Amino acid sequence: MSDTATSDGALPKTGPGRWWIWAFHLVVVAAAGGVLWSVSYPGSNLSLFASSGCASLLAGCFWLGWTIRIAGATGTCRRWFPIGPVIGVLTLVLLCTGAPFKMRWAASRGAFAAIVAGHPLPPPGSEWERFTVPRRLGLYTIVEAGWVPGGAVFYEAHGDVFYHAGFAYLPGGPTRDVETAMIELASFHHLGGGWYRWSATS
């Protein structure tokens, strides 16, 4: 028997087959990770989502053709056949539950809270007042921040030409004064406490 022969369902011990299998699944994991990371922004990273989504689709088509070919040639199912679908299902579950954003925000919230802690909040009718923040707050990149009536607004770097997105600290909730100060029509989603994620058209 050849040195590269395997028992049914086992990975080959030597030869290029084993490395093709590992390389393929690394690509699948990277594509799935890109999709999940792209939805962990307060808005979304459309370019990353599109590229990772296309890569995932191509990987799925390749997996289907590859497994059919091997199963047809050998008459057996290999142990690695279910790995790709399991990664795909897990990715869909995480997307549906919003877990990527929730985990990234949970890891970053303390850095944002430290910025607003102890600062007096501007009263109603106040105008936008820009203030300086570190470019990196937690796991997010902030390009601009400003005090608005009743709180503070942070602009995250990965909006695009059609919208802006970021976070807001508004203990009293979003008000028309806040939208007026931002000069945008913003949509707010409560994150707990006085924190919100927001997005707005340019």
MODELLER restraints for C-alpha pairs under 7 A, 6 or more apart:
rsr = mdl.restraints
at = mdl.atoms
rsr.add(forms.Gaussian(group=physical.xy_distance, feature=features.Distance(at['CA:4:A'], at['CA:12:A']), mean=5.93, stdev=0.5))
rsr.add(forms.Gaussian(group=physical.xy_distance, feature=features.Distance(at['CA:4:A'], at['CA:13:A']), mean=6.03, stdev=0.5))
rsr.add(forms.Gaussian(group=physical.xy_distance, feature=features.Distance(at['CA:4:A'], at['CA:14:A']), mean=5.59, stdev=0.5))
rsr.add(forms.Gaussian(group=physical.xy_distance, feature=features.Distance(at['CA:4:A'], at['CA:15:A']), mean=6.65, stdev=0.5))
rsr.add(forms.Gaussian(group=physical.xy_distance, feature=features.Distance(at['CA:5:A'], at['CA:12:A']), mean=6.65, stdev=0.5))
rsr.add(forms.Gaussian(group=physical.xy_distance, feature=features.Distance(at['CA:6:A'], at['CA:12:A']), mean=5.61, stdev=0.5))
rsr.add(forms.Gaussian(group=physical.xy_distance, feature=features.Distance(at['CA:8:A'], at['CA:76:A']), mean=6.72, stdev=0.5))
rsr.add(forms.Gaussian(group=physical.xy_distance, feature=features.Distance(at['CA:8:A'], at['CA:78:A']), mean=6.73, stdev=0.5))
rsr.add(forms.Gaussian(group=physical.xy_distance, feature=features.Distance(at['CA:9:A'], at['CA:77:A']), mean=5.93, stdev=0.5))
rsr.add(forms.Gaussian(group=physical.xy_distance, feature=features.Distance(at['CA:9:A'], at['CA:78:A']), mean=3.66, stdev=0.5))
rsr.add(forms.Gaussian(group=physical.xy_distance, feature=features.Distance(at['CA:9:A'], at['CA:79:A']), mean=4.70, stdev=0.5))
rsr.add(forms.Gaussian(group=physical.xy_distance, feature=features.Distance(at['CA:10:A'], at['CA:78:A']), mean=6.36, stdev=0.5))
rsr.add(forms.Gaussian(group=physical.xy_distance, feature=features.Distance(at['CA:10:A'], at['CA:79:A']), mean=6.13, stdev=0.5))
rsr.add(forms.Gaussian(group=physical.xy_distance, feature=features.Distance(at['CA:11:A'], at['CA:18:A']), mean=6.18, stdev=0.5))
rsr.add(forms.Gaussian(group=physical.xy_distance, feature=features.Distance(at['CA:12:A'], at['CA:18:A']), mean=5.45, stdev=0.5))
rsr.add(forms.Gaussian(group=physical.xy_distance, feature=features.Distance(at['CA:25:A'], at['CA:84:A']), mean=6.93, stdev=0.5))
rsr.add(forms.Gaussian(group=physical.xy_distance, feature=features.Distance(at['CA:28:A'], at['CA:56:A']), mean=6.53, stdev=0.5))
rsr.add(forms.Gaussian(group=physical.xy_distance, feature=features.Distance(at['CA:28:A'], at['CA:59:A']), mean=6.45, stdev=0.5))
rsr.add(forms.Gaussian(group=physical.xy_distance, feature=features.Distance(at['CA:28:A'], at['CA:84:A']), mean=6.98, stdev=0.5))
rsr.add(forms.Gaussian(group=physical.xy_distance, feature=features.Distance(at['CA:31:A'], at['CA:52:A']), mean=4.92, stdev=0.5))
rsr.add(forms.Gaussian(group=physical.xy_distance, feature=features.Distance(at['CA:31:A'], at['CA:55:A']), mean=5.88, stdev=0.5))
rsr.add(forms.Gaussian(group=physical.xy_distance, feature=features.Distance(at['CA:31:A'], at['CA:56:A']), mean=5.46, stdev=0.5))
rsr.add(forms.Gaussian(group=physical.xy_distance, feature=features.Distance(at['CA:32:A'], at['CA:52:A']), mean=6.96, stdev=0.5))
rsr.add(forms.Gaussian(group=physical.xy_distance, feature=features.Distance(at['CA:32:A'], at['CA:56:A']), mean=6.60, stdev=0.5))
rsr.add(forms.Gaussian(group=physical.xy_distance, feature=features.Distance(at['CA:32:A'], at['CA:91:A']), mean=6.35, stdev=0.5))
rsr.add(forms.Gaussian(group=physical.xy_distance, feature=features.Distance(at['CA:34:A'], at['CA:48:A']), mean=6.54, stdev=0.5))
rsr.add(forms.Gaussian(group=physical.xy_distance, feature=features.Distance(at['CA:34:A'], at['CA:49:A']), mean=6.83, stdev=0.5))
rsr.add(forms.Gaussian(group=physical.xy_distance, feature=features.Distance(at['CA:34:A'], at['CA:52:A']), mean=5.31, stdev=0.5))
rsr.add(forms.Gaussian(group=physical.xy_distance, feature=features.Distance(at['CA:35:A'], at['CA:49:A']), mean=5.19, stdev=0.5))
rsr.add(forms.Gaussian(group=physical.xy_distance, feature=features.Distance(at['CA:35:A'], at['CA:52:A']), mean=5.36, stdev=0.5))
rsr.add(forms.Gaussian(group=physical.xy_distance, feature=features.Distance(at['CA:35:A'], at['CA:53:A']), mean=6.15, stdev=0.5))
rsr.add(forms.Gaussian(group=physical.xy_distance, feature=features.Distance(at['CA:36:A'], at['CA:95:A']), mean=6.80, stdev=0.5))
rsr.add(forms.Gaussian(group=physical.xy_distance, feature=features.Distance(at['CA:36:A'], at['CA:100:A']), mean=5.88, stdev=0.5))
rsr.add(forms.Gaussian(group=physical.xy_distance, feature=features.Distance(at['CA:37:A'], at['CA:100:A']), mean=6.56, stdev=0.5))
rsr.add(forms.Gaussian(group=physical.xy_distance, feature=features.Distance(at['CA:38:A'], at['CA:44:A']), mean=5.90, stdev=0.5))
rsr.add(forms.Gaussian(group=physical.xy_distance, feature=features.Distance(at['CA:38:A'], at['CA:45:A']), mean=4.90, stdev=0.5))
rsr.add(forms.Gaussian(group=physical.xy_distance, feature=features.Distance(at['CA:38:A'], at['CA:48:A']), mean=5.69, stdev=0.5))
rsr.add(forms.Gaussian(group=physical.xy_distance, feature=features.Distance(at['CA:38:A'], at['CA:49:A']), mean=5.21, stdev=0.5))
rsr.add(forms.Gaussian(group=physical.xy_distance, feature=features.Distance(at['CA:39:A'], at['CA:45:A']), mean=6.72, stdev=0.5))
rsr.add(forms.Gaussian(group=physical.xy_distance, feature=features.Distance(at['CA:39:A'], at['CA:100:A']), mean=6.70, stdev=0.5))
rsr.add(forms.Gaussian(group=physical.xy_distance, feature=features.Distance(at['CA:39:A'], at['CA:101:A']), mean=6.46, stdev=0.5))
rsr.add(forms.Gaussian(group=physical.xy_distance, feature=features.Distance(at['CA:40:A'], at['CA:100:A']), mean=5.00, stdev=0.5))
rsr.add(forms.Gaussian(group=physical.xy_distance, feature=features.Distance(at['CA:40:A'], at['CA:101:A']), mean=3.76, stdev=0.5))
rsr.add(forms.Gaussian(group=physical.xy_distance, feature=features.Distance(at['CA:40:A'], at['CA:104:A']), mean=6.45, stdev=0.5))
rsr.add(forms.Gaussian(group=physical.xy_distance, feature=features.Distance(at['CA:41:A'], at['CA:101:A']), mean=6.36, stdev=0.5))
rsr.add(forms.Gaussian(group=physical.xy_distance, feature=features.Distance(at['CA:42:A'], at['CA:165:A']), mean=5.91, stdev=0.5))
rsr.add(forms.Gaussian(group=physical.xy_distance, feature=features.Distance(at['CA:42:A'], at['CA:166:A']), mean=5.41, stdev=0.5))
rsr.add(forms.Gaussian(group=physical.xy_distance, feature=features.Distance(at['CA:42:A'], at['CA:167:A']), mean=6.99, stdev=0.5))
rsr.add(forms.Gaussian(group=physical.xy_distance, feature=features.Distance(at['CA:42:A'], at['CA:197:A']), mean=5.64, stdev=0.5))
rsr.add(forms.Gaussian(group=physical.xy_distance, feature=features.Distance(at['CA:42:A'], at['CA:198:A']), mean=6.68, stdev=0.5))
rsr.add(forms.Gaussian(group=physical.xy_distance, feature=features.Distance(at['CA:43:A'], at['CA:159:A']), mean=6.69, stdev=0.5))
rsr.add(forms.Gaussian(group=physical.xy_distance, feature=features.Distance(at['CA:43:A'], at['CA:165:A']), mean=5.22, stdev=0.5))
rsr.add(forms.Gaussian(group=physical.xy_distance, feature=features.Distance(at['CA:43:A'], at['CA:199:A']), mean=6.07, stdev=0.5))
rsr.add(forms.Gaussian(group=physical.xy_distance, feature=features.Distance(at['CA:45:A'], at['CA:158:A']), mean=5.96, stdev=0.5))
rsr.add(forms.Gaussian(group=physical.xy_distance, feature=features.Distance(at['CA:67:A'], at['CA:81:A']), mean=6.72, stdev=0.5))
rsr.add(forms.Gaussian(group=physical.xy_distance, feature=features.Distance(at['CA:71:A'], at['CA:77:A']), mean=5.83, stdev=0.5))
rsr.add(forms.Gaussian(group=physical.xy_distance, feature=features.Distance(at['CA:94:A'], at['CA:100:A']), mean=6.76, stdev=0.5))
rsr.add(forms.Gaussian(group=physical.xy_distance, feature=features.Distance(at['CA:104:A'], at['CA:139:A']), mean=6.71, stdev=0.5))
rsr.add(forms.Gaussian(group=physical.xy_distance, feature=features.Distance(at['CA:107:A'], at['CA:138:A']), mean=6.57, stdev=0.5))
rsr.add(forms.Gaussian(group=physical.xy_distance, feature=features.Distance(at['CA:108:A'], at['CA:137:A']), mean=6.62, stdev=0.5))
rsr.add(forms.Gaussian(group=physical.xy_distance, feature=features.Distance(at['CA:108:A'], at['CA:138:A']), mean=3.95, stdev=0.5))
rsr.add(forms.Gaussian(group=physical.xy_distance, feature=features.Distance(at['CA:108:A'], at['CA:139:A']), mean=5.68, stdev=0.5))
rsr.add(forms.Gaussian(group=physical.xy_distance, feature=features.Distance(at['CA:111:A'], at['CA:137:A']), mean=5.51, stdev=0.5))
rsr.add(forms.Gaussian(group=physical.xy_distance, feature=features.Distance(at['CA:111:A'], at['CA:138:A']), mean=5.45, stdev=0.5))
rsr.add(forms.Gaussian(group=physical.xy_distance, feature=features.Distance(at['CA:112:A'], at['CA:137:A']), mean=6.33, stdev=0.5))
rsr.add(forms.Gaussian(group=physical.xy_distance, feature=features.Distance(at['CA:121:A'], at['CA:150:A']), mean=5.29, stdev=0.5))
rsr.add(forms.Gaussian(group=physical.xy_distance, feature=features.Distance(at['CA:121:A'], at['CA:151:A']), mean=5.38, stdev=0.5))
rsr.add(forms.Gaussian(group=physical.xy_distance, feature=features.Distance(at['CA:122:A'], at['CA:147:A']), mean=6.89, stdev=0.5))
rsr.add(forms.Gaussian(group=physical.xy_distance, feature=features.Distance(at['CA:122:A'], at['CA:148:A']), mean=6.39, stdev=0.5))
rsr.add(forms.Gaussian(group=physical.xy_distance, feature=features.Distance(at['CA:122:A'], at['CA:149:A']), mean=5.01, stdev=0.5))
rsr.add(forms.Gaussian(group=physical.xy_distance, feature=features.Distance(at['CA:122:A'], at['CA:150:A']), mean=5.34, stdev=0.5))
rsr.add(forms.Gaussian(group=physical.xy_distance, feature=features.Distance(at['CA:122:A'], at['CA:151:A']), mean=6.59, stdev=0.5))
rsr.add(forms.Gaussian(group=physical.xy_distance, feature=features.Distance(at['CA:123:A'], at['CA:149:A']), mean=5.31, stdev=0.5))
rsr.add(forms.Gaussian(group=physical.xy_distance, feature=features.Distance(at['CA:123:A'], at['CA:150:A']), mean=5.79, stdev=0.5))
rsr.add(forms.Gaussian(group=physical.xy_distance, feature=features.Distance(at['CA:124:A'], at['CA:149:A']), mean=4.87, stdev=0.5))
rsr.add(forms.Gaussian(group=physical.xy_distance, feature=features.Distance(at['CA:124:A'], at['CA:150:A']), mean=6.47, stdev=0.5))
rsr.add(forms.Gaussian(group=physical.xy_distance, feature=features.Distance(at['CA:124:A'], at['CA:177:A']), mean=6.74, stdev=0.5))
rsr.add(forms.Gaussian(group=physical.xy_distance, feature=features.Distance(at['CA:125:A'], at['CA:149:A']), mean=6.22, stdev=0.5))
rsr.add(forms.Gaussian(group=physical.xy_distance, feature=features.Distance(at['CA:125:A'], at['CA:177:A']), mean=6.26, stdev=0.5))
rsr.add(forms.Gaussian(group=physical.xy_distance, feature=features.Distance(at['CA:126:A'], at['CA:148:A']), mean=6.57, stdev=0.5))
rsr.add(forms.Gaussian(group=physical.xy_distance, feature=features.Distance(at['CA:126:A'], at['CA:149:A']), mean=5.30, stdev=0.5))
rsr.add(forms.Gaussian(group=physical.xy_distance, feature=features.Distance(at['CA:127:A'], at['CA:148:A']), mean=6.38, stdev=0.5))
rsr.add(forms.Gaussian(group=physical.xy_distance, feature=features.Distance(at['CA:127:A'], at['CA:181:A']), mean=5.64, stdev=0.5))
rsr.add(forms.Gaussian(group=physical.xy_distance, feature=features.Distance(at['CA:128:A'], at['CA:146:A']), mean=6.15, stdev=0.5))
rsr.add(forms.Gaussian(group=physical.xy_distance, feature=features.Distance(at['CA:128:A'], at['CA:147:A']), mean=5.75, stdev=0.5))
rsr.add(forms.Gaussian(group=physical.xy_distance, feature=features.Distance(at['CA:128:A'], at['CA:148:A']), mean=5.14, stdev=0.5))
rsr.add(forms.Gaussian(group=physical.xy_distance, feature=features.Distance(at['CA:128:A'], at['CA:181:A']), mean=5.20, stdev=0.5))
rsr.add(forms.Gaussian(group=physical.xy_distance, feature=features.Distance(at['CA:128:A'], at['CA:182:A']), mean=6.94, stdev=0.5))
rsr.add(forms.Gaussian(group=physical.xy_distance, feature=features.Distance(at['CA:129:A'], at['CA:146:A']), mean=5.16, stdev=0.5))
rsr.add(forms.Gaussian(group=physical.xy_distance, feature=features.Distance(at['CA:129:A'], at['CA:147:A']), mean=5.05, stdev=0.5))
rsr.add(forms.Gaussian(group=physical.xy_distance, feature=features.Distance(at['CA:129:A'], at['CA:148:A']), mean=6.82, stdev=0.5))
rsr.add(forms.Gaussian(group=physical.xy_distance, feature=features.Distance(at['CA:130:A'], at['CA:145:A']), mean=5.84, stdev=0.5))
rsr.add(forms.Gaussian(group=physical.xy_distance, feature=features.Distance(at['CA:130:A'], at['CA:146:A']), mean=3.99, stdev=0.5))
rsr.add(forms.Gaussian(group=physical.xy_distance, feature=features.Distance(at['CA:130:A'], at['CA:147:A']), mean=6.25, stdev=0.5))
rsr.add(forms.Gaussian(group=physical.xy_distance, feature=features.Distance(at['CA:131:A'], at['CA:145:A']), mean=5.83, stdev=0.5))
rsr.add(forms.Gaussian(group=physical.xy_distance, feature=features.Distance(at['CA:131:A'], at['CA:146:A']), mean=5.40, stdev=0.5))
rsr.add(forms.Gaussian(group=physical.xy_distance, feature=features.Distance(at['CA:132:A'], at['CA:145:A']), mean=6.80, stdev=0.5))
rsr.add(forms.Gaussian(group=physical.xy_distance, feature=features.Distance(at['CA:133:A'], at['CA:145:A']), mean=6.90, stdev=0.5))
rsr.add(forms.Gaussian(group=physical.xy_distance, feature=features.Distance(at['CA:135:A'], at['CA:141:A']), mean=5.57, stdev=0.5))
rsr.add(forms.Gaussian(group=physical.xy_distance, feature=features.Distance(at['CA:135:A'], at['CA:142:A']), mean=5.06, stdev=0.5))
rsr.add(forms.Gaussian(group=physical.xy_distance, feature=features.Distance(at['CA:135:A'], at['CA:143:A']), mean=6.38, stdev=0.5))
rsr.add(forms.Gaussian(group=physical.xy_distance, feature=features.Distance(at['CA:136:A'], at['CA:142:A']), mean=6.12, stdev=0.5))
rsr.add(forms.Gaussian(group=physical.xy_distance, feature=features.Distance(at['CA:140:A'], at['CA:156:A']), mean=6.88, stdev=0.5))
rsr.add(forms.Gaussian(group=physical.xy_distance, feature=features.Distance(at['CA:141:A'], at['CA:156:A']), mean=5.73, stdev=0.5))
rsr.add(forms.Gaussian(group=physical.xy_distance, feature=features.Distance(at['CA:141:A'], at['CA:157:A']), mean=5.56, stdev=0.5))
rsr.add(forms.Gaussian(group=physical.xy_distance, feature=features.Distance(at['CA:142:A'], at['CA:154:A']), mean=6.64, stdev=0.5))
rsr.add(forms.Gaussian(group=physical.xy_distance, feature=features.Distance(at['CA:142:A'], at['CA:155:A']), mean=5.64, stdev=0.5))
rsr.add(forms.Gaussian(group=physical.xy_distance, feature=features.Distance(at['CA:142:A'], at['CA:156:A']), mean=4.56, stdev=0.5))
rsr.add(forms.Gaussian(group=physical.xy_distance, feature=features.Distance(at['CA:142:A'], at['CA:157:A']), mean=5.62, stdev=0.5))
rsr.add(forms.Gaussian(group=physical.xy_distance, feature=features.Distance(at['CA:143:A'], at['CA:155:A']), mean=5.80, stdev=0.5))
rsr.add(forms.Gaussian(group=physical.xy_distance, feature=features.Distance(at['CA:143:A'], at['CA:156:A']), mean=6.00, stdev=0.5))
rsr.add(forms.Gaussian(group=physical.xy_distance, feature=features.Distance(at['CA:143:A'], at['CA:157:A']), mean=5.56, stdev=0.5))
rsr.add(forms.Gaussian(group=physical.xy_distance, feature=features.Distance(at['CA:144:A'], at['CA:154:A']), mean=6.06, stdev=0.5))
rsr.add(forms.Gaussian(group=physical.xy_distance, feature=features.Distance(at['CA:144:A'], at['CA:155:A']), mean=5.18, stdev=0.5))
rsr.add(forms.Gaussian(group=physical.xy_distance, feature=features.Distance(at['CA:145:A'], at['CA:153:A']), mean=5.58, stdev=0.5))
rsr.add(forms.Gaussian(group=physical.xy_distance, feature=features.Distance(at['CA:145:A'], at['CA:154:A']), mean=4.40, stdev=0.5))
rsr.add(forms.Gaussian(group=physical.xy_distance, feature=features.Distance(at['CA:145:A'], at['CA:155:A']), mean=6.04, stdev=0.5))
rsr.add(forms.Gaussian(group=physical.xy_distance, feature=features.Distance(at['CA:146:A'], at['CA:152:A']), mean=5.70, stdev=0.5))
rsr.add(forms.Gaussian(group=physical.xy_distance, feature=features.Distance(at['CA:146:A'], at['CA:153:A']), mean=5.42, stdev=0.5))
rsr.add(forms.Gaussian(group=physical.xy_distance, feature=features.Distance(at['CA:146:A'], at['CA:154:A']), mean=6.73, stdev=0.5))
rsr.add(forms.Gaussian(group=physical.xy_distance, feature=features.Distance(at['CA:147:A'], at['CA:153:A']), mean=6.35, stdev=0.5))
rsr.add(forms.Gaussian(group=physical.xy_distance, feature=features.Distance(at['CA:148:A'], at['CA:178:A']), mean=5.88, stdev=0.5))
rsr.add(forms.Gaussian(group=physical.xy_distance, feature=features.Distance(at['CA:148:A'], at['CA:181:A']), mean=6.24, stdev=0.5))
rsr.add(forms.Gaussian(group=physical.xy_distance, feature=features.Distance(at['CA:149:A'], at['CA:177:A']), mean=6.22, stdev=0.5))
rsr.add(forms.Gaussian(group=physical.xy_distance, feature=features.Distance(at['CA:149:A'], at['CA:178:A']), mean=5.78, stdev=0.5))
rsr.add(forms.Gaussian(group=physical.xy_distance, feature=features.Distance(at['CA:150:A'], at['CA:170:A']), mean=5.95, stdev=0.5))
rsr.add(forms.Gaussian(group=physical.xy_distance, feature=features.Distance(at['CA:150:A'], at['CA:172:A']), mean=6.63, stdev=0.5))
rsr.add(forms.Gaussian(group=physical.xy_distance, feature=features.Distance(at['CA:151:A'], at['CA:169:A']), mean=5.29, stdev=0.5))
rsr.add(forms.Gaussian(group=physical.xy_distance, feature=features.Distance(at['CA:151:A'], at['CA:170:A']), mean=4.66, stdev=0.5))
rsr.add(forms.Gaussian(group=physical.xy_distance, feature=features.Distance(at['CA:151:A'], at['CA:171:A']), mean=6.97, stdev=0.5))
rsr.add(forms.Gaussian(group=physical.xy_distance, feature=features.Distance(at['CA:152:A'], at['CA:168:A']), mean=5.63, stdev=0.5))
rsr.add(forms.Gaussian(group=physical.xy_distance, feature=features.Distance(at['CA:152:A'], at['CA:169:A']), mean=5.13, stdev=0.5))
rsr.add(forms.Gaussian(group=physical.xy_distance, feature=features.Distance(at['CA:152:A'], at['CA:170:A']), mean=6.72, stdev=0.5))
rsr.add(forms.Gaussian(group=physical.xy_distance, feature=features.Distance(at['CA:153:A'], at['CA:167:A']), mean=5.99, stdev=0.5))
rsr.add(forms.Gaussian(group=physical.xy_distance, feature=features.Distance(at['CA:153:A'], at['CA:168:A']), mean=4.30, stdev=0.5))
rsr.add(forms.Gaussian(group=physical.xy_distance, feature=features.Distance(at['CA:153:A'], at['CA:169:A']), mean=6.39, stdev=0.5))
rsr.add(forms.Gaussian(group=physical.xy_distance, feature=features.Distance(at['CA:154:A'], at['CA:166:A']), mean=5.44, stdev=0.5))
rsr.add(forms.Gaussian(group=physical.xy_distance, feature=features.Distance(at['CA:154:A'], at['CA:167:A']), mean=5.08, stdev=0.5))
rsr.add(forms.Gaussian(group=physical.xy_distance, feature=features.Distance(at['CA:154:A'], at['CA:168:A']), mean=5.94, stdev=0.5))
rsr.add(forms.Gaussian(group=physical.xy_distance, feature=features.Distance(at['CA:155:A'], at['CA:165:A']), mean=6.00, stdev=0.5))
rsr.add(forms.Gaussian(group=physical.xy_distance, feature=features.Distance(at['CA:155:A'], at['CA:166:A']), mean=4.48, stdev=0.5))
rsr.add(forms.Gaussian(group=physical.xy_distance, feature=features.Distance(at['CA:155:A'], at['CA:167:A']), mean=6.69, stdev=0.5))
rsr.add(forms.Gaussian(group=physical.xy_distance, feature=features.Distance(at['CA:156:A'], at['CA:165:A']), mean=5.95, stdev=0.5))
rsr.add(forms.Gaussian(group=physical.xy_distance, feature=features.Distance(at['CA:156:A'], at['CA:166:A']), mean=4.65, stdev=0.5))
rsr.add(forms.Gaussian(group=physical.xy_distance, feature=features.Distance(at['CA:159:A'], at['CA:165:A']), mean=5.76, stdev=0.5))
rsr.add(forms.Gaussian(group=physical.xy_distance, feature=features.Distance(at['CA:162:A'], at['CA:201:A']), mean=5.91, stdev=0.5))
rsr.add(forms.Gaussian(group=physical.xy_distance, feature=features.Distance(at['CA:162:A'], at['CA:202:A']), mean=5.80, stdev=0.5))
rsr.add(forms.Gaussian(group=physical.xy_distance, feature=features.Distance(at['CA:163:A'], at['CA:199:A']), mean=6.78, stdev=0.5))
rsr.add(forms.Gaussian(group=physical.xy_distance, feature=features.Distance(at['CA:163:A'], at['CA:200:A']), mean=5.35, stdev=0.5))
rsr.add(forms.Gaussian(group=physical.xy_distance, feature=features.Distance(at['CA:163:A'], at['CA:201:A']), mean=4.15, stdev=0.5))
rsr.add(forms.Gaussian(group=physical.xy_distance, feature=features.Distance(at['CA:163:A'], at['CA:202:A']), mean=5.00, stdev=0.5))
rsr.add(forms.Gaussian(group=physical.xy_distance, feature=features.Distance(at['CA:164:A'], at['CA:199:A']), mean=5.58, stdev=0.5))
rsr.add(forms.Gaussian(group=physical.xy_distance, feature=features.Distance(at['CA:164:A'], at['CA:200:A']), mean=5.29, stdev=0.5))
rsr.add(forms.Gaussian(group=physical.xy_distance, feature=features.Distance(at['CA:164:A'], at['CA:201:A']), mean=6.26, stdev=0.5))
rsr.add(forms.Gaussian(group=physical.xy_distance, feature=features.Distance(at['CA:164:A'], at['CA:202:A']), mean=6.43, stdev=0.5))
rsr.add(forms.Gaussian(group=physical.xy_distance, feature=features.Distance(at['CA:165:A'], at['CA:198:A']), mean=5.49, stdev=0.5))
rsr.add(forms.Gaussian(group=physical.xy_distance, feature=features.Distance(at['CA:165:A'], at['CA:199:A']), mean=4.06, stdev=0.5))
rsr.add(forms.Gaussian(group=physical.xy_distance, feature=features.Distance(at['CA:165:A'], at['CA:200:A']), mean=6.29, stdev=0.5))
rsr.add(forms.Gaussian(group=physical.xy_distance, feature=features.Distance(at['CA:166:A'], at['CA:197:A']), mean=5.82, stdev=0.5))
rsr.add(forms.Gaussian(group=physical.xy_distance, feature=features.Distance(at['CA:166:A'], at['CA:198:A']), mean=5.48, stdev=0.5))
rsr.add(forms.Gaussian(group=physical.xy_distance, feature=features.Distance(at['CA:166:A'], at['CA:199:A']), mean=6.52, stdev=0.5))
rsr.add(forms.Gaussian(group=physical.xy_distance, feature=features.Distance(at['CA:167:A'], at['CA:196:A']), mean=5.64, stdev=0.5))
rsr.add(forms.Gaussian(group=physical.xy_distance, feature=features.Distance(at['CA:167:A'], at['CA:197:A']), mean=4.44, stdev=0.5))
rsr.add(forms.Gaussian(group=physical.xy_distance, feature=features.Distance(at['CA:167:A'], at['CA:198:A']), mean=5.83, stdev=0.5))
rsr.add(forms.Gaussian(group=physical.xy_distance, feature=features.Distance(at['CA:168:A'], at['CA:195:A']), mean=5.77, stdev=0.5))
rsr.add(forms.Gaussian(group=physical.xy_distance, feature=features.Distance(at['CA:168:A'], at['CA:196:A']), mean=5.11, stdev=0.5))
rsr.add(forms.Gaussian(group=physical.xy_distance, feature=features.Distance(at['CA:168:A'], at['CA:197:A']), mean=6.23, stdev=0.5))
rsr.add(forms.Gaussian(group=physical.xy_distance, feature=features.Distance(at['CA:169:A'], at['CA:194:A']), mean=5.46, stdev=0.5))
rsr.add(forms.Gaussian(group=physical.xy_distance, feature=features.Distance(at['CA:169:A'], at['CA:195:A']), mean=4.69, stdev=0.5))
rsr.add(forms.Gaussian(group=physical.xy_distance, feature=features.Distance(at['CA:169:A'], at['CA:196:A']), mean=6.41, stdev=0.5))
rsr.add(forms.Gaussian(group=physical.xy_distance, feature=features.Distance(at['CA:170:A'], at['CA:194:A']), mean=5.10, stdev=0.5))
rsr.add(forms.Gaussian(group=physical.xy_distance, feature=features.Distance(at['CA:170:A'], at['CA:195:A']), mean=6.20, stdev=0.5))
rsr.add(forms.Gaussian(group=physical.xy_distance, feature=features.Distance(at['CA:171:A'], at['CA:194:A']), mean=4.04, stdev=0.5))
rsr.add(forms.Gaussian(group=physical.xy_distance, feature=features.Distance(at['CA:179:A'], at['CA:185:A']), mean=6.14, stdev=0.5))
rsr.add(forms.Gaussian(group=physical.xy_distance, feature=features.Distance(at['CA:179:A'], at['CA:186:A']), mean=6.50, stdev=0.5))
rsr.add(forms.Gaussian(group=physical.xy_distance, feature=features.Distance(at['CA:184:A'], at['CA:200:A']), mean=6.29, stdev=0.5))
rsr.add(forms.Gaussian(group=physical.xy_distance, feature=features.Distance(at['CA:184:A'], at['CA:201:A']), mean=6.75, stdev=0.5))
rsr.add(forms.Gaussian(group=physical.xy_distance, feature=features.Distance(at['CA:184:A'], at['CA:202:A']), mean=6.86, stdev=0.5))
rsr.add(forms.Gaussian(group=physical.xy_distance, feature=features.Distance(at['CA:185:A'], at['CA:200:A']), mean=5.67, stdev=0.5))
rsr.add(forms.Gaussian(group=physical.xy_distance, feature=features.Distance(at['CA:185:A'], at['CA:201:A']), mean=6.62, stdev=0.5))
rsr.add(forms.Gaussian(group=physical.xy_distance, feature=features.Distance(at['CA:186:A'], at['CA:198:A']), mean=6.39, stdev=0.5))
rsr.add(forms.Gaussian(group=physical.xy_distance, feature=features.Distance(at['CA:186:A'], at['CA:199:A']), mean=5.60, stdev=0.5))
rsr.add(forms.Gaussian(group=physical.xy_distance, feature=features.Distance(at['CA:186:A'], at['CA:200:A']), mean=4.27, stdev=0.5))
rsr.add(forms.Gaussian(group=physical.xy_distance, feature=features.Distance(at['CA:187:A'], at['CA:198:A']), mean=5.40, stdev=0.5))
rsr.add(forms.Gaussian(group=physical.xy_distance, feature=features.Distance(at['CA:187:A'], at['CA:199:A']), mean=5.46, stdev=0.5))
rsr.add(forms.Gaussian(group=physical.xy_distance, feature=features.Distance(at['CA:187:A'], at['CA:200:A']), mean=6.18, stdev=0.5))
rsr.add(forms.Gaussian(group=physical.xy_distance, feature=features.Distance(at['CA:188:A'], at['CA:196:A']), mean=6.07, stdev=0.5))
rsr.add(forms.Gaussian(group=physical.xy_distance, feature=features.Distance(at['CA:188:A'], at['CA:197:A']), mean=5.81, stdev=0.5))
rsr.add(forms.Gaussian(group=physical.xy_distance, feature=features.Distance(at['CA:188:A'], at['CA:198:A']), mean=4.46, stdev=0.5))
rsr.add(forms.Gaussian(group=physical.xy_distance, feature=features.Distance(at['CA:188:A'], at['CA:199:A']), mean=6.91, stdev=0.5))
rsr.add(forms.Gaussian(group=physical.xy_distance, feature=features.Distance(at['CA:189:A'], at['CA:196:A']), mean=5.35, stdev=0.5))
rsr.add(forms.Gaussian(group=physical.xy_distance, feature=features.Distance(at['CA:189:A'], at['CA:197:A']), mean=5.31, stdev=0.5))
rsr.add(forms.Gaussian(group=physical.xy_distance, feature=features.Distance(at['CA:189:A'], at['CA:198:A']), mean=6.25, stdev=0.5))
rsr.add(forms.Gaussian(group=physical.xy_distance, feature=features.Distance(at['CA:190:A'], at['CA:196:A']), mean=4.48, stdev=0.5))
rsr.add(forms.Gaussian(group=physical.xy_distance, feature=features.Distance(at['CA:190:A'], at['CA:197:A']), mean=6.62, stdev=0.5))
rsr.add(forms.Gaussian(group=physical.xy_distance, feature=features.Distance(at['CA:191:A'], at['CA:197:A']), mean=6.82, stdev=0.5))
